[in-house]
């Protein structure tokens, strides 16, 4: 028996050309890894260390567990409903409330747009290490170039993002390599890295986990290119899980090298913590790491731009927002109008909003979305426990997902 089309698809506006299915597993995996890595790890290690101290690796691990639980929820949902505007579709399937579904889609758009604006501002700081160019001009040129790439095509866009992801991951591997000698001290430093039962230590860990959660945001964006993925019911679940595992290993290694090589005190005061680690480990100027940081930021902005434009496209196709935003470019077969709208929003935010505050706001928005997505899967499994061709997970997964996401979200009060 074939799997019936989701009810929400019946209201789609499907006239005109469709999105091009050009993404295979390697390209989607690189897209996902690049989205998770973004530029968060390049700047947030110092901020997390300022909160959690030597417990920063534990904080990153706690964030990985919380993100991973919801990641497993996305595995089932993406295989049940491989559609653009993923989260909005999931909530619509779970609760059948159009306004709530549209709100979720807009929350995801807001988090992606604000995150991109933050990264665009971060690009200015890295670039001004080498060239003294006015910030507004840098941001305008950056967004114009990335917008053109995003409109030309999904395969071309993800191809560029894949190249930048390899460079970005290479930078992280380089930091791990140059700091490898510090890992030899792990047995003697272990007592300082493992917390006891003191309440203060665990408050610091979970506060650090909330901020480091920003560095894991991105896997959920993979579902929003579902209509451009080959064999999405199988490809999406595999790519989501692989991306989370790869990034968790990288983050754990980087945070260990950071606290062992430099120490929490200096890291906490550094605006470029990975550059500091490289300089301390090699005794050389961190020019190369600075260049890789630029690529990381560009990659983060490009991938978020792709993601948000696809959500707007998907919501417009369902008439949840003005349908004109669901128009597909006749030549490139990409959502050009949605992409241009997102570019202007990013540009506006990029001129005013700082990094840490936006990391906090973005994390809070995503945790609220995660809560609703997990709750949606609970409702869906109660109504339709079986789903042919879908990857099913135990009911305990979304239940734990709701509890963990809400628990971490409550820590946002201390950051706002």
N, C-alpha and C positions, 0 to 999 in steps of 0.2 A: 504493500500500500504506500503510495507516495505521500509525502508530507504536505498538508494543506497550507496554502498561503496564509500568512498572518492577516487577521482582520483589518489591521491598520492599512495594509497595502491597497485595499479597495478604494480608499479615498485619495490615493496618489494621483497627481497630475502627471501623466506619463507621455504627453505629446512631445514630439521633437526628438532629437538624438539622445541616446543613453550614455552614461559614463562608460569609459573604456576599461575593460577588465585586463589589466596588464601586469598586476603584481603577483609574483610567485612567492614561495616561502622565504628564500634568501633576501629578496628585496623588502618584503614586509617585516622580516626580522630586523634588518638593518634600520628600517624606518622606526620600528618600535624601540630598539636599543638607543638610537639617536635621540628619540623623543624623551626617553627616561633620563639619559645622561644629560641632555640639554646643556646648560651651563651651570646647573645647580651645584654639582660636586666641585666645580672649579672655584666657587666662591663661598659655599656654605660650610665647608669643613671648619673654617675658623669660627664661624658663628655658632655652630653646634658645639664645638670644643669650649667656647666661652661659657656655655650653659652646663654642659655635662662633664667637662674636664677630661680626666683619663677614662671616663666611662663613655666617651663618644662612640667607640666601636659598638658597645652594647646598645646605645641609642639608635645607631643606624640599623642594627640587627632587629630591634623592636619595630622600627618603622617598616623594615622589609617584611616582617611577619604580618603586620596589619595590612600592608599593601597586597601581599601574596594571597591572603584569605579572600579579599575582594577580587583579586585576579582570577581565582578559581571560579568565583561566581560569574565573572565575565566569560569564562570558557564556555559554560553552559548557555548563557544568554546569546553569545555571539554565534553559536552553532544552531540555536533555535531560530534566531531572527537576524540573519546576515544582511542588515540594511544600514544605509547612512542614517545619521542622527540617532546612533545606537541607544544612548541612555534614554532619550526621549521616547523612543519606540518601546524600550523595555518597561518603562513606567506606564506607558499607555496600555501595554499588554497586561500588566499586573493589576492596574487600578481602573483603567478605562475612563480616566478623567483628563480631558483634553487640556484644560488649563494647567493642571499639575505637570503633565508631560511637556507642555510648551515651556513652563517655568524651569524644569530640569534642563531642557535643551539650552535655554538662555543662560542658566547658571554655568553650564559647561563652556558656552561661548565666552562668557564674562571671564572665567578663570583663564582660558587660553589667551584671550586678548590682553588681559592685564599681565599675564606672565610674559607674553611676547614683548609688551612695552617695556617691562623691566629689563629683559635681556637686551633690547635695543639700546637702552641707556647704558647698560654694562658694556656694550660694544664700544661706545664712545670712550669710556675710561681706558679700555685696553688699547684702542687705536691711538689715543693721545700720548701713549708711551713712546710712540714712534713719530707721529705727525701731529702738529698743533692745528687742528681744523675745528671750526665752530661746531658745537654739538648739533644744533638744528639741521645744518647742512649734511652732517654725517648721517643722521637718522633718516632724513629725506631720501638721500641717495641709496642707503641700505635698503629701505623698504621698497623703493621703486624697482631696484634690481631684483629683489626677492619676489616681488609681486609679478614681474614679468616672467620669471622662471615658473612660478606657480600656475600662471595662466596658460603657458605654452603646453603643458601636459603633465599628467600624473607620473608617467614613467620617467620623464625627464626630471621632474621635481624630486621624486624619490631617488633617482639616480644620483643627483647632486647631493641630496641628503645622505645617501649611503656612502659616498666618497668622504664627506665631512665626518660622518660617524666613524669611519675607519681611522681618520686622522685624530679625532677626539679620543677614541679608545686607545689609540697609539700613545697619546700624551699621558693617559692614566697609567698605561703599562710602563711607560718610561719612568714615571715617578716611582712606581713600585720597584723597578729595576735599580734605579740609582739609590733608593733607600733600603735596598735589600739587606745591607749589613745591620741596619737597626732591628730587623726582625730576629736576628740572632740573639738579641737581648731579651726576647719575649719571655723565656722561662724565669729570668730574674725579676722582670717587671710585672709578671702576671698578678701578684698580689695587689698591685695598684690598679689593675685593669678590671678586676672582678669585684663587684660590689658586695657588701655584707647585707645585713638585714635592717640597716638604719633607714628610717623613712626619708631623710634628707637626700640620701644617695639615689633612691628610686624616684623621688620627685624630680631630681635633676635629670635622670635618665629619660623619663617620659616627657619632660619638657623639651629635652634635646631631640627626642623621637618625633615630637610634633613638628619641630623646625626641619629636621632631616627628612621628614615625610615629603616635603616639597621636592627633594631630589629624586623621589621614586614616582612622582606624578608623570604620567605619559603613556603607560601601558594601555590605559583605558581609551586613549585616543586612537588606537589601532582599529577599533571597531567602526570608526567613522569613515573609513575608506573601504568598508566591506563590499560595496558595489563595484569596486575597482580591483577586487582580489579574485584570482583564479581559484575555483573550488573552495569558497570561503568557509563552508561548514567544517572542513578539516584543517585548512591552512591557518585560520584565525586562532583556534585554541592552541595549536602547536606553537605559533609565533608568540602568543601572549606568555605562555609558561617559559619558553626558552629565553625571552627577553628579560623576564624578571630574575631568572636564575643567573644569567650572565651579569646583570647589573648589580645584583646582591654580592656576588663574588668580588667584583671590582670595587664596590664601595667599602666592603669589609676590609679588603687589603689596603686601600688608600687610607682609611681612617686609622688603621693600625700603624702604618708607616708614619702618618702625620704625628700622632702623639708620641711615638717612640723616637722619631728623628729630631723633632723640634721641641715638643712639649706643649702643654695646653696654654701656658702663659703667653708665649710669643705668638702662637697661632691665633689666639683670641683677638690680638690687636692687629692682625695682618689683613689688608683688603684683598691680597692675592696669595692665599695660603699655599697653593701648590707651587707657585713660583718661589716662595720662601723655602719650601722643602727642597726643591731642586738646587737652589743656590747654596743651602746649607750642606747638602749631600755632595755636591760636585765642586763647590768653590768657584763656579762660573756664573756669569750673568744669566738670568733666566729668559733670554730673548726668545729662544725656541718655544718654551712653554707659553710665553706671551702670545706668540703667533698662533699656537694651537688653541689658546683661549679664545682668540678671535673666531677661528673656525667653529669652535664649540658654540659660541653665541649665535653666529649666523645659522648654524644648523638648528638650534633651538627655535629661533624665530621662524625659519622656513617651515619646519614641521608643524608648529602651532598654527601657522597661517593656513596650511593645507587642511588641518583638522577642523578649525573653526569654520572655514568656508564650506566644508562638506556638511557640517551640522546645519548651517543656515540653509544650504541647498535642500537637505532632506526635510527640514521643517517646512520650507516653502512648498515643496512638492506635496505635502500633506495639508496645505492651506492653513497651517498654524500661524504663519506669518505671511506678509504680502507675497503672493505667488510669483511675482516678477523676479524675486531673488533666487528662484529655482531655475532660471534660464541657463541653458548650456550653450557655450560658444560653438558655433557651427563648425569651425575649422578644427579647434583644439580639443573640443568635447570635454571641457572643464567648466566649473561654475564661475564664470568670469565676473558676473555682477556681485556675487557673494564675496568673491576674493577682493574686489575693489573696496567694498564696504568695510571689510575687516581691516584692510590696509589703512583706511582713514581713521578707524577707531584706534588702532595701535599707535598711529602717529600722534593722535590727540593725547592718549595716556602717557606716551613716552616722554613728553615734555614736562611732566609734573610729578610722577610718582616714584618713590625710592624703593630700593631692592628688598630690604628686610620686611618692611611693612607689607609690601605686595606679596612676598613669599608667605607671610602669615595669612593674608586675606585669601590668596589662592588656595592654600592648604585647607583652610576652613570651608571654602566653597566646595572643593572636591570631596572633602569628608562628608558634607551634607548630601552631595550627589551619591556617594558610595552608600550612605545609609538608605537612601530611597531605592537605589538599584538592588541592594541586597533584599530589602523588604519586598520589592517587586518580584524577585525570583521566588521568595516564599509564597507569595500570592499565586504566582503562575504554577508552581509545583502542586499547590493545593487544588487548583482548578483543572490543570492538565498535567498529571504526573508523568505521563509518557510522551515522548516526542521522537518519532522515527528520524533517523539520520543525525540526531543531536547527541552531543556529549553530555551525559547527565552526571551530576555530582550529588553527594548526600545532602539532605535537608539541613544538617548541622552546619554546613559551610555558610549559607547566607545568614543563618541565625547568629553565628559567631561574628560574621561580618558586620551585622547591625550593631552588636554590642561593642566591638572593638572600634568601629568608626565613630560612634557616638562618644565613647570614652575618650578617644584622642581629641575629638572636637572640643570637649569641655576645657581642655588645656588652653584653647585659643584665648580664653578670657584674660589670661595673664599676659598675652602678647599684644592685645588690642588697646 
